[in-house]
Amino acid sequence: MAAPKMPSGGMKNKGRGAYVDRDKPAQIRFSNISAGKAVAECIRTSLGPKGMDKMMVELSKAQDIEAGDGTTSVVVIAGALLDACGKLLQKGIHPTTISESFQKAVDKGVEVLTGMSQPVLLSDRETLLNSATTSLCSKVVSQYSSLLAPMSVDAVMRVIDPATATGVDLHDIHIVKKLGGTIDDCELVDGLVLTQKVVNSSVSRVEKAKIALIQFCLSPPKTDMDNQIVVSDYAQMDRVLREERAYILNLVKQIKKAGCNVLLIQKSILRDALSDLALHFLNKMKIMVVKEIEREDIEFICKTIGTKPIAHIDQFLPEMMGTAELAEEVSLDGSGKLVKITGCTSPGKTVSIVVRGSNKLVIEEAERSIHDALCVIRCLVKKRALIAGGGAPEIELALRLAEYSRTLPGMEAYCVRAYADALEVVPSTLAENAGLNPISTVTELRNRHAQGEKTAGINVRKGGISNILEELVVQPLLVSVSALTLATETVRSILKIDDVVNTR
């Protein structure tokens, strides 16, 4: 008598007790894993100081928002975990078992990372500098880290109160890009820097500046409706011009009466924000004028110089203005001009960083590098602990999670072990990108950690393994914790996808 056939959509255990998923969900999972691995493979070559340049994906964006650094590491770890998932699924382990085991592994991993971290004080400038320098090592502008790292540390320290701060608002640090010069010309300015030019070049320096920011136009008013005015004789023409002159002179007199000597004018899209006649009167009254102020810069300007935006001439009062020691237009050796306002008497906690470079690519790269360095210091303000770099945390995690897997039952132990092995991709990639033999380097690193050397890592500068803390290669604990948790979350999400619906 023939045995009854199993239904094609169900589980086929073939007497081995292995779980075999239906075909389509399995294919979907493998195609998602392949896609994730492909991205990680593209990214791998950019890890570490000797790596190629970076390519961002959604996962690295999440890491960038949370920690601001470790954007490459997070994708490389996710790729290795996806690879491990693929092998576990092929062995017939259920996706839910893999997902739950990975969650246990990451919980244990965060515990291990926290245990091997060192507390840091924000008053310890040397440690903060080392962290910023490590972040800048893998950037194109790494040779300028001796200039950019102290600049980043000082910028963050000026906008926070180290005693009470639990985070840093990077909007308080304004990065101004100015083409020309070299990265050596980058500078930190305790005050406001504007790339717009002074319109009336005869007034380019004002001491004891009283600064007003206006959001209305110093030009003839427009009617509400579109219309034409036909002037039939010269008397009418003279009257129109006289009225315009009187109207603008009245505006400028009110500005002067309030004591203003530096006027910032917001950009207008409806009509000209500043007419030639208004400029002529302002020039005569020795008022410095900067126009075309962008709407998105208004908040920073107000916070920096303690002024309030003025929307109508009737509100133009002395209490609406900010005061500063000096407002001047500075020439940058033939590569344009900047307006600097320094010595603000009631400043908010803000600073400006002027980024210089010979071309647009260099400036963009310098800005990105400074942003990463600022984020590293921000991480230390959020979570005041440091951890060794150079692949040391990942190897330590791999060892500790392998030990932890022996305490778990059945399939969980197998999955956690696979998770631990996957983490070795970071030191392996670092060694590969530094021109070392990845297998022998990772093996030696594993042995050193097994003997209790928690801070042994890959020394890219010397091409070997050494105590990475002595080499001052450190990173914030938040970067490593965030990379591990975000990579695991992403992999668990991908495991849960078992079908794809095509949409237009």
C-alpha positions as CSV (number, residue, x, y, z in Angstrom):
1,M,0.0,0.0,0.0
2,A,1.4,3.4,-1.0
3,A,2.2,5.9,1.7
4,P,0.1,9.1,1.7
5,K,1.9,12.0,0.1
6,M,2.8,15.1,2.2
7,P,1.1,18.3,1.1
8,S,3.5,20.3,-1.0
9,G,3.1,23.6,1.0
10,G,3.8,22.0,4.5
11,M,6.9,21.0,6.4
12,K,8.9,18.0,5.0
13,N,10.9,16.6,7.9
14,K,12.3,13.6,5.9
15,G,12.8,11.8,9.3
16,R,15.6,14.1,10.4
17,G,13.7,16.6,12.5
18,A,15.1,19.6,10.5
19,Y,12.8,22.4,9.7
20,V,12.4,23.1,6.0
21,D,10.4,26.3,5.2
22,R,8.1,26.6,2.2
23,D,10.0,27.4,-1.0
24,K,8.9,30.9,-1.7
25,P,9.6,32.4,1.8
26,A,13.0,30.7,1.8
27,Q,13.8,32.2,-1.7
28,I,12.6,35.6,-0.5
29,R,14.8,35.5,2.6
30,F,17.9,34.3,0.6
31,S,17.4,37.1,-2.1
32,N,17.2,39.7,0.7
33,I,20.2,38.3,2.4
34,S,22.1,38.3,-0.9
35,A,21.2,41.9,-1.5
36,G,22.4,42.9,2.0
37,K,25.6,41.0,1.6
38,A,26.2,42.6,-1.8
39,V,26.0,46.1,-0.3
40,A,28.2,45.0,2.6
41,E,30.8,43.7,0.2
42,C,30.9,47.0,-1.6
43,I,31.3,48.8,1.7
44,R,34.0,46.5,3.1
45,T,36.9,48.0,1.3
46,S,36.2,51.4,3.0
47,L,36.8,50.3,6.6
48,G,39.7,51.6,8.5
49,P,42.4,54.2,7.8
50,K,43.6,52.4,4.7
51,G,40.1,51.8,3.3
52,M,38.6,53.3,0.2
53,D,36.0,56.1,0.5
54,K,32.5,55.4,1.8
55,M,29.1,54.7,0.3
56,M,26.0,55.3,2.5
57,V,22.9,53.2,2.8
58,E,19.9,53.4,5.0
59,L,21.5,51.5,7.8
60,S,24.5,53.7,7.9
61,K,22.2,56.7,7.9
62,A,20.6,55.4,11.1
63,Q,24.1,54.9,12.6
64,D,25.0,58.5,11.5
65,I,22.0,59.9,13.2
66,E,22.5,57.9,16.4
67,A,26.3,58.1,16.8
68,G,27.7,60.1,13.8
69,D,30.6,57.6,13.3
70,G,31.0,53.9,12.6
71,T,28.8,54.2,9.5
72,T,31.0,51.7,7.6
73,S,31.4,49.2,10.5
74,V,27.6,48.9,10.9
75,V,27.1,47.9,7.3
76,V,30.1,45.4,7.4
77,I,28.7,43.8,10.6
78,A,25.2,43.6,9.1
79,G,26.6,41.9,6.0
80,A,28.5,39.3,8.1
81,L,25.4,38.6,10.2
82,L,23.3,38.2,7.0
83,D,25.9,35.7,5.7
84,A,25.6,33.8,9.0
85,C,21.8,33.8,8.6
86,G,22.0,32.4,5.2
87,K,24.1,29.4,6.4
88,L,21.8,28.8,9.4
89,L,18.7,28.9,7.2
90,Q,20.3,26.3,4.8
91,K,20.8,24.0,7.8
92,G,17.1,24.1,8.4
93,I,17.0,26.3,11.5
94,H,13.7,28.3,11.7
95,P,14.0,32.1,11.1
96,T,12.3,32.9,14.5
97,T,14.9,30.8,16.4
98,I,17.7,32.7,14.6
99,S,16.1,36.1,15.3
100,E,15.6,35.4,19.0
101,S,19.1,34.0,19.4
102,F,20.6,37.0,17.7
103,Q,18.7,39.2,20.2
104,K,20.1,37.3,23.1
105,A,23.6,37.6,21.5
106,V,23.3,41.4,21.1
107,D,22.0,41.9,24.7
108,K,25.0,39.9,26.0
109,G,27.3,41.8,23.6
110,V,26.2,45.3,24.9
111,E,26.9,44.0,28.4
112,V,30.4,42.8,27.4
113,L,31.2,46.1,25.6
114,T,30.0,48.2,28.6
115,G,32.2,46.0,30.9
116,M,35.4,46.6,28.9
117,S,34.8,50.3,28.5
118,Q,36.6,53.0,30.5
119,P,34.8,56.0,32.0
120,V,35.9,59.4,30.6
121,L,35.6,62.9,32.0
122,L,34.8,65.9,29.8
123,S,37.5,67.8,31.5
124,D,40.1,65.3,30.2
125,R,40.9,67.2,27.0
126,E,43.7,64.8,26.0
127,T,41.2,61.8,25.8
128,L,38.7,63.8,23.8
129,L,41.4,64.8,21.3
130,N,42.5,61.1,20.9
131,S,38.9,60.1,20.1
132,A,38.5,62.9,17.5
133,T,41.9,62.0,16.0
134,T,40.9,58.3,15.7
135,S,37.7,59.3,13.9
136,L,39.7,61.5,11.4
137,C,42.3,58.8,10.7
138,S,40.1,57.1,8.1
139,K,39.2,60.3,6.3
140,V,40.9,61.8,3.2
141,V,41.9,64.8,5.3
142,S,43.6,62.7,8.0
143,Q,46.9,64.6,7.6
144,Y,45.2,67.7,9.0
145,S,43.8,65.9,12.1
146,S,46.3,67.9,14.4
147,L,44.3,71.0,13.3
148,L,40.8,69.7,12.9
149,A,40.6,67.5,16.1
150,P,41.3,70.4,18.6
151,M,38.9,72.6,16.6
152,S,36.1,70.0,16.9
153,V,36.8,69.5,20.7
154,D,36.8,73.2,21.4
155,A,33.7,73.8,19.3
156,V,31.7,71.2,21.3
157,M,33.1,72.4,24.7
158,R,32.0,76.0,23.9
159,V,28.4,75.2,23.2
160,I,27.7,72.9,26.2
161,D,27.9,73.1,30.0
162,P,30.2,70.1,30.7
163,A,28.8,69.7,34.2
164,T,25.2,69.2,33.2
165,A,25.1,68.4,29.5
166,T,23.6,65.1,28.3
167,G,23.7,65.8,24.6
168,V,25.0,68.3,22.0
169,D,22.8,70.2,19.5
170,L,25.1,70.3,16.5
171,H,22.9,73.1,15.0
172,D,24.7,75.4,17.5
173,I,28.0,74.8,15.6
174,H,27.7,76.5,12.2
175,I,30.0,75.2,9.5
176,V,30.7,77.9,6.9
177,K,32.2,76.7,3.6
178,K,34.3,79.1,1.7
179,L,36.2,78.2,-1.5
180,G,39.8,79.1,-1.8
181,G,42.9,78.6,0.4
182,T,43.8,75.2,1.9
183,I,42.5,73.1,4.8
184,D,45.2,74.7,6.9
185,D,43.2,78.0,6.7
186,C,40.2,76.4,8.5
187,E,39.4,78.3,11.7
188,L,37.1,78.4,14.7
189,V,35.3,81.7,15.3
190,D,33.7,82.6,18.6
191,G,30.9,84.6,17.0
192,L,29.1,84.9,13.7
193,V,30.5,84.4,10.2
194,L,28.6,85.4,7.1
195,T,29.6,84.5,3.5
196,Q,27.5,87.4,2.1
197,K,29.4,90.5,1.2
198,V,28.9,94.0,2.7
199,V,26.8,95.8,0.1
200,N,28.2,99.3,0.9
201,S,31.9,98.8,0.7
202,S,32.7,102.2,2.2
203,V,31.5,100.9,5.6
204,S,33.5,97.7,6.1
205,R,34.4,97.9,9.8
206,V,32.2,98.9,12.7
207,E,33.3,98.9,16.4
208,K,30.7,98.7,19.2
209,A,28.2,97.3,16.6
210,K,24.5,97.5,17.2
211,I,23.1,94.9,15.0
212,A,19.5,94.6,13.7
213,L,18.1,91.8,11.5
214,I,15.1,92.9,9.4
215,Q,12.6,90.8,7.5
216,F,11.0,93.7,5.6
217,C,12.2,95.4,2.4
218,L,13.9,98.8,2.1
219,S,12.4,99.4,-1.3
220,P,9.2,101.0,-2.8
221,P,6.1,99.1,-1.7
222,K,4.2,96.9,-4.2
223,T,0.5,97.0,-4.6
224,D,-1.6,93.9,-3.6
225,M,-2.9,93.5,-7.2
226,D,-1.0,93.4,-10.4
227,N,-1.5,96.8,-12.1
228,Q,0.2,99.5,-14.2
229,I,0.5,103.2,-13.5
230,V,0.5,105.5,-16.5
231,V,2.3,108.8,-15.8
232,S,1.3,111.5,-18.4
233,D,3.5,114.4,-17.5
234,Y,6.8,115.4,-15.7
235,A,5.1,116.9,-12.7
236,Q,3.4,113.5,-11.9
237,M,6.8,111.8,-12.5
238,D,8.5,114.1,-10.1
239,R,5.8,113.5,-7.5
240,V,6.1,109.7,-7.7
241,L,9.9,110.0,-7.3
242,R,9.5,112.4,-4.4
243,E,7.1,110.1,-2.6
244,E,9.4,107.2,-3.1
245,R,12.3,109.2,-1.8
246,A,10.4,110.4,1.3
247,Y,9.1,106.9,2.0
248,I,12.5,105.3,2.0
249,L,14.2,108.2,3.8
250,N,11.6,107.8,6.6
251,L,12.4,104.1,6.9
252,V,16.2,104.7,7.0
253,K,15.8,107.6,9.6
254,Q,13.8,105.3,11.9
255,I,16.6,102.7,11.6
256,K,19.3,105.3,12.5
257,K,17.2,106.8,15.3
258,A,17.1,103.4,17.1
259,G,20.9,103.5,17.1
260,C,21.5,100.7,14.6
261,N,24.9,100.7,12.7
262,V,25.0,97.2,11.3
263,L,21.9,96.0,9.3
264,L,21.3,92.4,8.2
265,I,18.5,92.1,5.6
266,Q,16.7,88.8,5.0
267,K,16.5,87.6,1.4
268,S,13.2,88.5,-0.3
269,I,11.6,86.6,-3.1
270,L,8.7,89.0,-3.9
271,R,10.7,92.1,-4.6
272,D,14.1,93.7,-4.2
273,A,15.0,93.7,-0.5
274,L,17.2,96.8,-0.8
275,S,16.8,99.5,-3.4
276,D,19.7,101.7,-4.6
277,L,18.2,104.7,-3.0
278,A,17.9,103.0,0.4
279,L,21.5,101.9,0.1
280,H,22.6,105.5,-0.7
281,F,20.9,106.8,2.4
282,L,22.3,104.0,4.6
283,N,25.8,104.7,3.2
284,K,25.5,108.4,4.1
285,M,24.5,107.4,7.7
286,K,27.5,105.1,8.0
287,I,25.4,101.9,8.5
288,M,27.0,98.7,7.4
289,V,24.6,96.6,5.3
290,V,24.6,92.8,4.6
291,K,21.8,91.5,2.5
292,E,20.6,88.1,1.1
293,I,20.5,86.5,4.6
294,E,19.0,83.0,4.2
295,R,15.8,82.2,6.1
296,E,17.3,79.0,7.6
297,D,20.2,81.0,9.1
298,I,17.9,83.4,11.0
299,E,17.6,81.2,14.1
300,F,21.4,80.7,14.4
301,I,22.1,84.4,13.9
302,C,19.6,85.5,16.5
303,K,20.9,83.0,19.0
304,T,24.6,84.0,18.4
305,I,24.3,87.8,18.6
306,G,21.3,88.1,20.9
307,T,19.1,89.9,18.4
308,K,15.4,89.4,17.4
309,P,14.1,89.4,13.8
310,I,12.2,92.6,13.0
311,A,9.2,92.1,10.7
312,H,8.0,95.7,10.5
313,I,9.5,99.2,10.8
314,D,7.2,100.0,13.8
315,Q,9.0,97.2,15.8
316,F,12.4,98.7,15.1
317,L,13.3,99.4,18.7
318,P,16.7,99.4,20.5
319,E,15.7,96.3,22.6
320,M,15.3,94.2,19.4
321,M,19.0,94.7,18.5
322,G,22.1,92.7,19.4
323,T,25.4,94.2,20.3
324,A,29.0,93.1,19.5
325,E,32.5,94.5,19.9
326,L,33.4,94.3,16.3
327,A,31.7,93.7,12.9
328,E,34.1,93.7,10.0
329,E,34.5,92.4,6.4
330,V,37.7,90.3,6.2
331,S,39.5,89.7,2.9
332,L,40.8,86.1,2.4
333,D,43.9,86.6,0.3
334,G,42.2,87.1,-3.0
335,S,39.7,84.3,-2.6
336,G,36.7,86.4,-1.6
337,K,35.5,88.1,1.6
338,L,33.7,87.1,4.8
339,V,31.8,89.2,7.4
340,K,32.8,88.4,11.0
341,I,30.9,89.6,14.0
342,T,32.9,88.9,17.2
343,G,32.7,89.9,20.9
344,C,29.0,89.5,21.3
345,T,27.9,90.9,24.7
346,S,24.9,88.6,25.3
347,P,25.8,85.5,23.2
348,G,24.0,82.2,23.1
349,K,26.2,79.2,23.2
350,T,27.2,79.0,19.6
351,V,30.4,78.9,17.5
352,S,31.2,79.0,13.7
353,I,33.8,76.9,11.9
354,V,35.1,78.3,8.6
355,V,36.1,75.5,6.3
356,R,38.4,76.3,3.5
357,G,39.6,74.2,0.5
358,S,41.1,74.6,-3.0
359,N,38.0,73.0,-4.6
360,K,34.5,71.9,-3.9
361,L,35.4,68.2,-3.3
362,V,38.0,69.1,-0.7
363,I,35.6,71.4,1.2
364,E,32.8,68.8,1.2
365,E,35.2,66.1,2.5
366,A,36.6,68.4,5.2
367,E,33.1,69.3,6.3
368,R,32.1,65.6,6.5
369,S,35.2,64.8,8.5
370,I,34.6,67.7,10.9
371,H,31.0,66.6,11.3
372,D,32.2,63.0,12.2
373,A,34.7,64.4,14.7
374,L,32.0,66.6,16.3
375,C,29.7,63.5,16.5
376,V,32.4,61.5,18.3
377,I,32.7,64.2,21.0
378,R,28.9,64.3,21.1
379,C,28.8,60.6,21.8
380,L,31.2,61.1,24.7
381,V,28.8,63.7,26.1
382,K,25.8,61.4,25.7
383,K,27.6,58.3,27.1
384,R,30.8,59.2,29.0
385,A,32.8,56.0,28.3
386,L,35.5,55.0,25.8
387,I,36.5,51.7,24.3
388,A,39.5,50.5,22.4
389,G,39.5,50.7,18.6
390,G,41.4,48.6,16.0
391,G,39.1,45.6,16.0
392,A,39.7,44.9,19.7
393,P,36.0,45.2,20.8
394,E,34.8,42.8,18.0
395,I,37.3,40.1,18.8
396,E,36.6,40.4,22.5
397,L,32.9,40.1,21.7
398,A,33.5,37.1,19.5
399,L,35.3,35.3,22.3
400,R,32.8,36.2,25.1
401,L,29.8,35.3,23.0
402,A,31.4,31.9,22.0
403,E,31.8,31.2,25.8
404,Y,28.2,32.4,26.4
405,S,26.9,30.0,23.6
406,R,28.2,27.0,25.6
407,T,25.7,27.9,28.4
408,L,22.7,27.8,26.0
409,P,20.6,24.8,24.9
410,G,20.2,23.4,21.4
411,M,19.7,25.5,18.4
412,E,20.2,28.8,20.3
413,A,23.8,27.8,21.1
414,Y,24.4,27.2,17.5
415,C,23.0,30.5,16.4
416,V,24.9,32.6,19.0
417,R,28.1,30.8,18.0
418,A,27.4,31.8,14.4
419,Y,26.8,35.4,15.6
420,A,30.1,35.4,17.4
421,D,32.0,34.2,14.4
422,A,30.4,36.8,12.2
423,L,31.8,39.6,14.3
424,E,35.4,38.6,13.3
425,V,34.7,40.3,9.9
426,V,35.7,43.7,11.3
427,P,39.2,42.9,12.5
428,S,39.6,40.7,9.4
429,T,38.6,43.5,7.1
430,L,40.8,46.0,8.9
431,A,43.8,43.7,8.5
432,E,43.0,43.1,4.8
433,N,42.7,46.9,4.1
434,A,46.0,47.5,5.9
435,G,47.8,45.0,3.7
436,L,48.2,42.4,6.4
437,N,47.4,38.7,6.2
438,P,43.8,38.6,7.6
439,I,43.9,34.9,8.7
440,S,47.2,35.1,10.7
441,T,46.4,38.5,12.1
442,V,42.9,37.5,13.4
443,T,44.3,34.2,14.8
444,E,47.0,36.0,16.7
445,L,44.5,38.7,17.9
446,R,42.2,35.9,19.1
447,N,45.0,34.2,21.0
448,R,46.0,37.5,22.7
449,H,42.4,38.2,23.8
450,A,42.1,34.6,25.0
451,Q,45.1,35.3,27.3
452,G,43.3,38.2,28.8
453,E,44.6,41.1,26.7
454,K,41.3,42.9,26.2
455,T,42.9,46.0,24.5
456,A,45.0,44.1,21.9
457,G,44.0,45.4,18.5
458,I,45.3,45.8,14.9
459,N,47.9,48.6,14.7
460,V,47.5,49.9,11.1
461,R,50.4,52.4,11.5
462,K,52.9,49.7,12.5
463,G,51.3,46.8,10.6
464,G,50.9,44.4,13.5
465,I,49.1,43.8,16.8
466,S,49.7,45.9,19.8
467,N,47.9,47.4,22.9
468,I,45.7,49.7,21.0
469,L,45.0,52.0,24.1
470,E,48.8,52.8,24.3
471,E,48.6,53.8,20.6
472,L,45.6,56.1,21.6
473,V,43.3,54.5,19.1
474,V,40.0,54.9,21.0
475,Q,36.3,55.4,20.1
476,P,33.2,56.2,22.2
477,L,31.3,53.3,23.7
478,L,28.1,54.6,22.0
479,V,29.6,54.1,18.5
480,S,30.3,50.4,19.1
481,V,27.0,49.7,21.0
482,S,25.0,51.6,18.4
483,A,26.7,49.7,15.5
484,L,26.0,46.3,17.1
485,T,22.4,47.0,18.0
486,L,21.4,48.6,14.7
487,A,23.1,45.9,12.6
488,T,21.3,43.2,14.6
489,E,17.9,45.0,14.3
490,T,18.3,45.3,10.6
491,V,19.2,41.6,10.1
492,R,16.3,40.5,12.3
493,S,13.9,42.7,10.2
494,I,15.2,41.1,7.0
495,L,14.6,37.6,8.5
496,K,11.0,38.5,9.1
497,I,10.3,39.2,5.4
498,D,8.9,36.1,3.7
499,D,7.1,37.6,0.7
500,V,7.3,40.4,-1.7
501,V,4.4,42.2,-3.3
502,N,5.2,43.9,-6.6
503,T,3.9,47.4,-6.8
504,R,4.0,50.0,-9.5
